[in-house]
């Protein structure tokens, strides 16, 4: 009984964590996009500075 309950709890925990792991990739991609945008703005500002 205890072993079955433990297995069920572990499976539920893994199912609950799965969306968080997928969000890490999304957050990393968003961070890269924001970084690229910042670099583009900096480059544009450098070009317009006399």
N, CA and C atoms as an extended XYZ file, in Angstrom:
150
Properties=species:S:1:pos:R:3:atomname:S:1:resname:S:1:resid:I:1 pbc="F F F"
N         0.828       -1.199        0.000 N   UNK     1
C         0.000        0.000        0.000 CA  UNK     1
C         0.873        1.265        0.000 C   UNK     1
N         1.863        1.284        0.904 N   UNK     2
C         2.734        2.458        1.001 CA  UNK     2
C         3.540        2.655       -0.275 C   UNK     2
N         4.003        1.559       -0.868 N   UNK     3
C         4.796        1.651       -2.091 CA  UNK     3
C         3.950        2.199       -3.243 C   UNK     3
N         2.737        1.746       -3.369 N   UNK     4
C         1.845        2.223       -4.417 CA  UNK     4
C         1.563        3.718       -4.249 C   UNK     4
N         1.314        4.122       -3.025 N   UNK     5
C         1.059        5.535       -2.746 CA  UNK     5
C         2.288        6.381       -3.084 C   UNK     5
N         3.461        5.880       -2.757 N   UNK     6
C         4.697        6.600       -3.064 CA  UNK     6
C         4.881        6.759       -4.571 C   UNK     6
N         4.621        5.701       -5.318 N   UNK     7
C         4.756        5.759       -6.773 CA  UNK     7
C         3.770        6.762       -7.358 C   UNK     7
N         2.557        6.754       -6.872 N   UNK     8
C         1.538        7.692       -7.363 CA  UNK     8
C         1.950        9.131       -7.064 C   UNK     8
N         2.472        9.379       -5.870 N   UNK     9
C         2.893       10.735       -5.507 CA  UNK     9
C         4.073       11.202       -6.356 C   UNK     9
N         5.004       10.316       -6.637 N   UNK    10
C         6.141       10.678       -7.484 CA  UNK    10
C         5.668       10.993       -8.899 C   UNK    10
N         4.775       10.195       -9.426 N   UNK    11
C         4.242       10.446      -10.770 CA  UNK    11
C         3.497       11.775      -10.835 C   UNK    11
N         2.700       12.057       -9.827 N   UNK    12
C         1.989       13.337       -9.795 CA  UNK    12
C         2.967       14.511       -9.715 C   UNK    12
N         4.038       14.358       -8.950 N   UNK    13
C         5.038       15.424       -8.840 CA  UNK    13
C         5.724       15.650      -10.192 C   UNK    13
N         6.047       14.568      -10.892 N   UNK    14
C         6.679       14.705      -12.200 CA  UNK    14
C         5.751       15.374      -13.209 C   UNK    14
N         4.479       15.026      -13.152 N   UNK    15
C         3.501       15.650      -14.052 CA  UNK    15
C         3.368       17.141      -13.737 C   UNK    15
N         3.437       17.489      -12.458 N   UNK    16
C         3.311       18.889      -12.061 CA  UNK    16
C         4.534       19.701      -12.469 C   UNK    16
N         5.702       19.077      -12.502 N   UNK    17
C         6.947       19.778      -12.820 CA  UNK    17
C         7.135       19.942      -14.328 C   UNK    17
N         6.550       19.081      -15.138 N   UNK    18
C         6.755       19.089      -16.590 CA  UNK    18
C         6.507       20.463      -17.227 C   UNK    18
N         5.418       21.165      -16.917 N   UNK    19
C         5.213       22.487      -17.540 CA  UNK    19
C         6.294       23.501      -17.147 C   UNK    19
N         6.822       23.368      -15.946 N   UNK    20
C         7.877       24.286      -15.523 CA  UNK    20
C         9.149       24.070      -16.334 C   UNK    20
N         9.446       22.825      -16.658 N   UNK    21
C        10.630       22.539      -17.463 CA  UNK    21
C        10.461       23.083      -18.878 C   UNK    21
N         9.271       22.994      -19.420 N   UNK    22
C         9.010       23.540      -20.754 CA  UNK    22
C         9.111       25.068      -20.724 C   UNK    22
N         8.691       25.672      -19.635 N   UNK    23
C         8.744       27.132      -19.509 CA  UNK    23
C        10.177       27.636      -19.474 C   UNK    23
N        11.106       26.820      -18.996 N   UNK    24
C        12.510       27.244      -18.962 CA  UNK    24
C        13.021       27.530      -20.367 C   UNK    24
N        12.664       26.695      -21.315 N   UNK    25
C        13.114       26.914      -22.686 CA  UNK    25
C        12.471       28.172      -23.259 C   UNK    25
N        11.227       28.400      -22.936 N   UNK    26
C        10.524       29.587      -23.423 CA  UNK    26
C        11.135       30.845      -22.820 C   UNK    26
N        11.440       30.805      -21.539 N   UNK    27
C        12.026       31.956      -20.861 CA  UNK    27
C        13.420       32.247      -21.402 C   UNK    27
N        14.186       31.203      -21.668 N   UNK    28
C        15.528       31.400      -22.215 CA  UNK    28
C        15.448       32.029      -23.602 C   UNK    28
N        14.512       31.596      -24.412 N   UNK    29
C        14.333       32.169      -25.743 CA  UNK    29
C        13.912       33.622      -25.671 C   UNK    29
N        13.039       33.937      -24.734 N   UNK    30
C        12.604       35.323      -24.567 CA  UNK    30
C        13.773       36.194      -24.125 C   UNK    30
N        14.604       35.667      -23.250 N   UNK    31
C        15.780       36.415      -22.801 CA  UNK    31
C        16.732       36.700      -23.944 C   UNK    31
N        16.913       35.735      -24.823 N   UNK    32
C        17.782       35.945      -25.988 CA  UNK    32
C        17.193       36.995      -26.924 C   UNK    32
N        15.878       36.964      -27.113 N   UNK    33
C        15.221       37.955      -27.971 CA  UNK    33
C        15.371       39.363      -27.393 C   UNK    33
N        15.192       39.488      -26.101 N   UNK    34
C        15.311       40.795      -25.449 CA  UNK    34
C        16.747       41.297      -25.548 C   UNK    34
N        17.701       40.387      -25.382 N   UNK    35
C        19.105       40.760      -25.499 CA  UNK    35
C        19.431       41.242      -26.908 C   UNK    35
N        18.926       40.543      -27.918 N   UNK    36
C        19.167       40.938      -29.303 CA  UNK    36
C        18.553       42.300      -29.593 C   UNK    36
N        17.382       42.548      -29.037 N   UNK    37
C        16.731       43.848      -29.225 CA  UNK    37
C        17.554       44.962      -28.590 C   UNK    37
N        18.056       44.711      -27.394 N   UNK    38
C        18.895       45.700      -26.714 CA  UNK    38
C        20.153       46.006      -27.500 C   UNK    38
N        20.763       44.971      -28.075 N   UNK    39
C        21.970       45.187      -28.879 CA  UNK    39
C        21.650       46.000      -30.134 C   UNK    39
N        20.497       45.740      -30.746 N   UNK    40
C        20.106       46.488      -31.943 CA  UNK    40
C        19.866       47.959      -31.601 C   UNK    40
N        19.225       48.229      -30.474 N   UNK    41
C        18.971       49.613      -30.062 CA  UNK    41
C        20.298       50.315      -29.776 C   UNK    41
N        21.209       49.621      -29.101 N   UNK    42
C        22.521       50.204      -28.805 CA  UNK    42
C        23.290       50.495      -30.095 C   UNK    42
N        23.245       49.584      -31.027 N   UNK    43
C        23.936       49.777      -32.302 CA  UNK    43
C        23.339       50.977      -33.053 C   UNK    43
N        22.023       51.077      -33.075 N   UNK    44
C        21.367       52.213      -33.739 CA  UNK    44
C        21.716       53.528      -33.074 C   UNK    44
N        21.768       53.546      -31.757 N   UNK    45
C        22.115       54.761      -31.053 CA  UNK    45
C        23.566       55.155      -31.319 C   UNK    45
N        24.451       54.159      -31.398 N   UNK    46
C        25.859       54.449      -31.702 CA  UNK    46
C        26.025       55.066      -33.092 C   UNK    46
N        25.219       54.605      -34.032 N   UNK    47
C        25.306       55.129      -35.391 CA  UNK    47
C        24.808       56.572      -35.476 C   UNK    47
N        23.842       56.935      -34.649 N   UNK    48
C        23.278       58.292      -34.699 CA  UNK    48
C        24.027       59.278      -33.840 C   UNK    48
N        24.933       58.797      -32.989 N   UNK    49
C        25.691       59.693      -32.123 CA  UNK    49
C        26.836       60.322      -32.925 C   UNK    49
N        26.941       61.661      -32.886 N   UNK    50
C        27.997       62.326      -33.670 CA  UNK    50
C        29.363       62.078      -33.083 C   UNK    50
